[in-house]
Amino acid sequence: MSQTGRVLIAADKFKGSLTAVEVAAHVTEGLRRARPGLDVEALPVADGGDGTVAAAVAGGFERREVEVTGPLGAPVTAAYALSGSTAIVEMAEASGLQLLPEGVFAPLTATTHGSGELLLAAVAAGATTIVLGVGGSATTDGGAGMLAALGARFLDAAGQPLAPGGGPLRELAEADLTGLDPRLRDVDVVLASDVDNPLTGPTGAAAVYGPQKGASEEDVATLDAALAHYARVLEGAVGPRAAQCAAAPGAGAAGGIGYGALVGLDATFRPGIEVLLEVLGFAPALERAALVITGEGSMDAQTLHGKAPAGVAAASRAAGKPVVAVCGRLAIDEAAVREAGIGAVYPLTSVEPDPERCMANAGPLLERVAERLANEHL
């Protein structure tokens, strides 16, 4: 199908190779090589995980930096994005896996304390709506570190504050959320995530995502039991809502920080890409477009479950706009891609079969596939 008119590039990052902003730049370069003077609009997107603040900044938000506590307790510089009274806070900026030294994991002790400090910075800057993007975390502490930074108290049997991390939650004897910063009462927190796991059990935070954070089988069992105990103690502090929140979709997101946000901040859970498309002004950009190009590094089974390309495709299809995609590698069959509303996919592996070379030369390869896309669709 041949399209003329404006092209909208709404793609996520190619993890490990290109940011969403760089993806848009290389796709634009390739398209214009084939069609000089083509009208292109770039709207980098994200699904709540790492890269969310960068996408918001590319969409016109102001980048704000603050020093916070990193996942291992050392200070790190983290950024959030602000526009008017709306802030985008990305927990990976403060508590993400990318902040750990290479080869170092701390599944039992990594903390979300810095994510709480980042939320406080956004509140202090005047935010009354905070989109808390979660994903890419180094932590499995159920958001206890975040809540402690916001004024909650978690004590052991001796009345001492618990050590950081998910492991020490086994020793939790008393939880008190009454000291949470009173300014939070006037803030709407939206929990933006691409996963809908509950807090505990076989599909919970520890079982599904613990191994990615260096957790052994024994660690997973320890963390799952600790999180279940944490939820029981919180039930004593806030009532039956604690158990309801633990079973709710999104509670298990990012090592259970989703649970901390639901139970402690009265957050509303929404699919990350849906929230980000709203905040970034995707609808008016879509109206202006004749063709939409989306994508991410690896298009696989997960892509169809709440990842950025699926969200972009769903919104585009609802508006009657055709969508094609670019990606590093394609690991789902074309029928599933078409079912998601994506007319064609252009993987880098179609021009360079070696995955390592694809990662290393993603930019130039992306320009080549974009040129081919232009010749076939524009």
C-alpha positions as CSV (number, residue, x, y, z in Angstrom):
1,M,0.0,0.0,0.0
2,S,1.4,3.3,-1.0
3,Q,1.1,6.3,1.4
4,T,1.8,10.0,0.9
5,G,1.7,12.7,3.5
6,R,3.3,12.9,6.9
7,V,5.0,10.0,8.5
8,L,4.9,9.6,12.3
9,I,7.7,7.7,14.0
10,A,6.6,6.5,17.4
11,A,9.1,3.8,18.3
12,D,10.7,2.7,21.6
13,K,14.4,2.3,22.2
14,F,16.5,-0.6,20.8
15,K,17.7,-1.8,24.2
16,G,21.5,-1.9,24.4
17,S,22.0,-0.1,21.0
18,L,19.9,3.0,20.5
19,T,17.7,5.3,22.5
20,A,14.2,6.0,21.2
21,V,15.4,9.5,20.1
22,E,18.3,7.9,18.1
23,V,15.9,5.3,16.6
24,A,13.7,8.1,15.3
25,A,16.7,10.0,13.9
26,H,18.1,7.0,12.0
27,V,14.7,6.1,10.6
28,T,14.2,9.7,9.4
29,E,17.6,9.6,7.7
30,G,16.7,6.4,5.9
31,L,13.3,7.5,4.8
32,R,14.6,10.8,3.4
33,R,17.3,9.1,1.6
34,A,14.6,7.3,-0.4
35,R,12.1,10.3,-0.4
36,P,14.0,13.6,0.0
37,G,11.9,16.3,1.7
38,L,9.5,13.8,3.2
39,D,7.4,15.3,6.0
40,V,8.4,13.3,9.2
41,E,7.3,13.8,12.8
42,A,9.2,12.0,15.6
43,L,7.5,11.1,18.8
44,P,9.8,8.8,20.8
45,V,7.7,6.5,23.1
46,A,8.2,4.3,26.1
47,D,6.1,1.8,28.1
48,G,7.1,3.0,31.6
49,G,10.4,1.2,31.9
50,D,13.9,2.6,31.4
51,G,13.9,5.3,28.7
52,T,10.6,6.8,29.8
53,V,12.0,10.1,31.1
54,A,14.1,10.4,27.9
55,A,10.9,10.0,25.8
56,A,9.1,12.6,27.9
57,V,11.9,15.1,27.5
58,A,11.9,14.5,23.7
59,G,8.2,15.2,23.9
60,G,8.7,18.6,25.5
61,F,9.0,17.9,29.2
62,E,11.8,19.6,31.2
63,R,14.5,17.2,32.5
64,R,15.3,17.7,36.2
65,E,18.2,16.0,38.0
66,V,18.5,15.2,41.7
67,E,20.9,13.1,43.8
68,V,19.2,10.1,45.4
69,T,20.1,6.8,47.0
70,G,21.0,4.1,44.4
71,P,19.9,0.5,44.7
72,L,23.1,-0.4,46.7
73,G,22.9,2.6,49.0
74,A,25.5,4.8,47.3
75,P,24.4,8.2,45.9
76,V,23.4,8.3,42.2
77,T,22.2,11.2,40.0
78,A,18.7,10.5,38.7
79,A,16.4,12.4,36.4
80,Y,12.6,13.0,36.3
81,A,10.6,15.0,33.7
82,L,8.3,17.9,34.5
83,S,5.7,19.8,32.5
84,G,3.4,22.1,34.4
85,S,2.0,20.1,37.3
86,T,2.7,16.7,35.7
87,A,5.8,14.7,36.4
88,I,7.2,11.6,34.9
89,V,9.2,9.6,37.4
90,E,11.1,6.5,36.2
91,M,12.0,4.2,39.0
92,A,14.9,2.7,36.9
93,E,16.6,6.1,37.1
94,A,17.0,5.6,40.9
95,S,16.7,1.9,41.5
96,G,17.4,0.3,38.1
97,L,19.5,-2.7,37.1
98,Q,21.6,-0.4,34.9
99,L,22.9,1.3,38.1
100,L,24.6,-1.8,39.3
101,P,28.3,-2.4,38.5
102,E,28.7,-5.1,35.8
103,G,28.2,-8.6,37.1
104,V,27.1,-7.3,40.5
105,F,23.6,-8.2,41.7
106,A,21.9,-7.7,45.1
107,P,18.6,-9.5,44.9
108,L,18.0,-9.6,48.7
109,T,19.3,-6.1,49.6
110,A,18.8,-3.7,46.7
111,T,16.5,-0.9,47.7
112,T,13.9,1.4,46.1
113,H,14.7,4.2,48.6
114,G,16.0,6.5,45.8
115,S,12.7,6.1,43.9
116,G,10.9,7.5,46.9
117,E,13.4,10.4,47.0
118,L,12.7,11.0,43.3
119,L,9.0,11.2,44.0
120,L,9.6,13.7,46.8
121,A,11.6,15.9,44.4
122,A,8.7,15.9,41.9
123,V,6.3,16.8,44.7
124,A,8.5,19.6,45.9
125,A,8.7,20.9,42.3
126,G,4.9,21.3,42.4
127,A,3.7,18.1,40.7
128,T,0.1,17.1,41.5
129,T,0.0,14.3,38.9
130,I,2.9,11.8,38.9
131,V,3.3,9.1,36.4
132,L,5.4,6.5,38.1
133,G,7.0,4.4,35.3
134,V,8.2,1.1,36.6
135,G,10.4,-1.5,35.0
136,G,14.1,-2.4,34.7
137,S,14.5,-2.6,38.5
138,A,17.4,-4.1,40.5
139,T,15.1,-4.5,43.5
140,T,12.5,-6.9,45.0
141,D,11.6,-5.0,48.2
142,G,7.9,-4.5,47.5
143,G,8.4,-0.8,47.4
144,A,9.3,-0.7,51.1
145,G,12.4,1.4,50.5
146,M,10.3,3.9,48.4
147,L,7.7,4.2,51.2
148,A,10.4,4.6,53.9
149,A,11.9,7.5,51.9
150,L,8.4,9.0,51.9
151,G,8.0,8.8,55.6
152,A,6.7,5.3,56.4
153,R,8.3,3.2,59.2
154,F,9.2,-0.5,59.0
155,L,10.4,-2.0,62.2
156,D,11.7,-5.3,63.4
157,A,10.8,-7.1,66.7
158,A,13.3,-5.0,68.6
159,G,11.7,-1.8,67.3
160,Q,14.6,-1.0,65.0
161,P,14.3,0.1,61.4
162,L,14.6,-2.8,58.9
163,A,17.8,-3.1,56.8
164,P,17.2,-2.3,53.1
165,G,16.0,-4.8,50.6
166,G,13.5,-7.6,50.1
167,G,15.3,-10.2,52.2
168,P,15.0,-8.3,55.5
169,L,11.2,-8.0,55.1
170,R,11.1,-11.5,56.7
171,E,11.9,-9.7,60.0
172,L,9.2,-7.1,59.7
173,A,7.2,-6.8,62.9
174,E,5.5,-3.5,62.5
175,A,4.6,-1.2,59.6
176,D,3.4,2.4,60.1
177,L,2.3,4.5,57.1
178,T,0.8,7.4,59.1
179,G,4.1,9.4,58.7
180,L,3.9,9.5,54.8
181,D,4.6,13.0,53.6
182,P,1.2,14.9,53.9
183,R,1.7,16.6,50.5
184,L,1.2,13.2,48.8
185,R,-2.6,13.4,49.7
186,D,-3.0,16.0,47.0
187,V,-1.1,14.1,44.4
188,D,-2.6,11.6,41.9
189,V,-0.1,8.8,41.3
190,V,-0.5,6.7,38.1
191,L,1.4,3.4,38.2
192,A,2.5,2.9,34.6
193,S,3.7,-0.6,33.8
194,D,3.8,-3.1,31.0
195,V,3.3,-6.0,33.4
196,D,0.2,-7.0,35.4
197,N,1.7,-9.6,37.8
198,P,0.4,-9.9,41.4
199,L,2.9,-9.4,44.3
200,T,3.5,-13.0,45.2
201,G,3.1,-16.6,44.0
202,P,4.2,-18.4,40.8
203,T,3.5,-15.3,38.7
204,G,4.7,-12.8,41.3
205,A,7.6,-10.4,41.6
206,A,10.2,-12.8,42.9
207,A,9.3,-15.9,40.9
208,V,9.0,-14.2,37.5
209,Y,11.6,-11.4,37.7
210,G,13.9,-12.3,40.6
211,P,16.2,-14.5,38.4
212,Q,16.9,-11.5,36.1
213,K,18.2,-9.7,39.1
214,G,20.6,-12.4,40.2
215,A,18.2,-14.3,42.5
216,S,18.9,-18.0,43.0
217,E,16.1,-20.5,43.5
218,E,16.7,-20.2,47.2
219,D,16.6,-16.4,47.0
220,V,13.4,-16.5,45.0
221,A,11.7,-18.6,47.7
222,T,13.1,-16.3,50.4
223,L,11.9,-13.2,48.6
224,D,8.4,-14.6,47.9
225,A,7.9,-15.5,51.5
226,A,9.3,-12.1,52.7
227,L,6.9,-10.3,50.4
228,A,3.9,-12.4,51.5
229,H,4.9,-11.6,55.2
230,Y,5.2,-7.9,54.3
231,A,1.7,-7.8,52.9
232,R,0.3,-9.6,56.0
233,V,2.0,-7.0,58.3
234,L,0.7,-4.2,56.2
235,E,-2.8,-5.7,56.5
236,G,-2.5,-5.0,60.2
237,A,-1.6,-1.4,59.5
238,V,-4.0,-0.5,56.8
239,G,-6.7,-3.2,56.8
240,P,-8.0,-5.6,54.1
241,R,-7.0,-3.2,51.3
242,A,-3.4,-4.5,51.8
243,A,-4.4,-8.0,50.7
244,Q,-6.5,-6.7,47.8
245,C,-3.6,-4.6,46.6
246,A,-1.2,-7.6,46.8
247,A,-3.5,-9.6,44.4
248,A,-4.1,-6.6,42.1
249,P,-2.7,-6.4,38.6
250,G,0.6,-4.5,38.6
251,A,1.4,-5.2,42.3
252,G,4.4,-7.4,41.2
253,A,5.8,-4.8,38.8
254,A,9.5,-3.9,39.3
255,G,10.1,-6.1,42.3
256,G,6.8,-5.2,43.9
257,I,7.2,-1.4,43.9
258,G,3.8,-1.6,42.2
259,Y,2.4,-2.9,45.4
260,G,4.1,-0.1,47.4
261,A,2.5,2.4,45.1
262,L,-1.0,0.8,45.2
263,V,-1.1,0.3,49.0
264,G,0.8,3.3,50.2
265,L,0.1,6.0,47.6
266,D,-3.3,4.9,46.4
267,A,-2.0,4.7,42.9
268,T,-4.1,3.9,39.9
269,F,-2.6,1.1,37.7
270,R,-2.6,1.6,33.9
271,P,-0.7,0.1,31.0
272,G,2.5,2.2,30.7
273,I,2.3,2.8,26.9
274,E,-1.4,3.9,27.2
275,V,-0.4,6.6,29.8
276,L,2.7,7.7,28.0
277,L,0.8,8.1,24.6
278,E,-1.7,10.3,26.4
279,V,0.9,12.4,28.2
280,L,3.1,12.8,25.1
281,G,0.2,14.0,22.9
282,F,0.1,11.0,20.6
283,A,-3.6,11.5,19.5
284,P,-3.0,14.9,17.8
285,A,0.3,13.6,16.2
286,L,-1.7,10.6,14.9
287,E,-4.3,12.8,13.4
288,R,-1.6,14.6,11.4
289,A,-0.1,11.3,10.1
290,A,-0.7,9.2,7.0
291,L,1.6,6.4,8.1
292,V,2.9,5.4,11.5
293,I,6.2,3.6,12.1
294,T,6.7,2.0,15.5
295,G,9.2,-0.6,16.8
296,E,11.6,-1.7,19.5
297,G,14.8,-3.7,19.8
298,S,13.3,-7.2,20.0
299,M,9.8,-7.9,18.8
300,D,8.8,-11.1,20.5
301,A,5.8,-12.6,22.4
302,Q,6.1,-10.0,25.1
303,T,5.7,-7.2,22.5
304,L,2.0,-8.1,22.1
305,H,1.4,-7.9,25.8
306,G,1.5,-4.2,26.7
307,K,4.8,-3.2,25.1
308,A,5.1,0.1,23.2
309,P,4.6,-1.2,19.6
310,A,1.4,-3.0,20.5
311,G,0.0,0.2,22.2
312,V,1.0,2.4,19.3
313,A,-0.5,-0.1,16.8
314,A,-3.8,-0.4,18.8
315,A,-4.2,3.4,19.0
316,S,-3.3,3.8,15.3
317,R,-5.7,1.0,14.2
318,A,-8.5,2.6,16.2
319,A,-7.9,5.8,14.2
320,G,-7.8,4.0,10.9
321,K,-4.1,4.8,10.3
322,P,-1.7,2.1,8.8
323,V,1.2,1.0,10.9
324,V,4.5,-0.7,10.1
325,A,7.4,-1.5,12.4
326,V,11.2,-1.6,12.6
327,C,13.1,-3.8,15.1
328,G,16.4,-5.4,15.8
329,R,15.1,-8.9,15.6
330,L,11.7,-10.4,15.0
331,A,10.8,-13.4,17.1
332,I,7.1,-13.8,16.5
333,D,5.3,-15.0,13.3
334,E,3.9,-12.5,10.8
335,A,0.3,-13.6,11.5
336,A,0.6,-12.5,15.1
337,V,2.1,-9.2,14.0
338,R,-0.7,-8.6,11.6
339,E,-3.3,-9.5,14.3
340,A,-1.7,-6.8,16.5
341,G,-2.5,-4.3,13.7
342,I,1.1,-4.0,12.2
343,G,1.1,-4.3,8.5
344,A,4.8,-5.2,8.0
345,V,7.9,-5.5,10.1
346,Y,11.5,-4.6,9.0
347,P,14.1,-6.3,11.3
348,L,17.7,-5.4,11.1
349,T,18.5,-9.1,10.9
350,S,17.0,-9.0,7.4
351,V,20.1,-7.1,6.2
352,E,22.6,-8.4,8.8
353,P,21.9,-11.9,10.1
354,D,24.6,-11.7,12.8
355,P,22.9,-10.4,16.0
356,E,26.1,-9.0,17.5
357,R,26.8,-7.0,14.4
358,C,23.2,-5.8,14.4
359,M,23.7,-4.5,18.0
360,A,27.0,-2.8,17.1
361,N,25.8,-1.2,13.9
362,A,22.2,-0.6,14.7
363,G,22.1,3.0,13.4
364,P,23.4,2.5,9.8
365,L,21.4,-0.8,9.5
366,L,18.2,1.0,10.6
367,E,18.8,3.6,7.9
368,R,19.0,0.8,5.3
369,V,15.8,-0.9,6.5
370,A,14.0,2.5,6.6
371,E,15.0,3.2,3.1
372,R,13.5,-0.1,2.0
373,L,10.4,0.7,4.0
374,A,10.0,4.0,2.2
375,N,10.4,2.3,-1.2
376,E,7.6,-0.2,-0.3
377,H,5.2,2.1,1.6
378,L,5.7,5.7,0.4
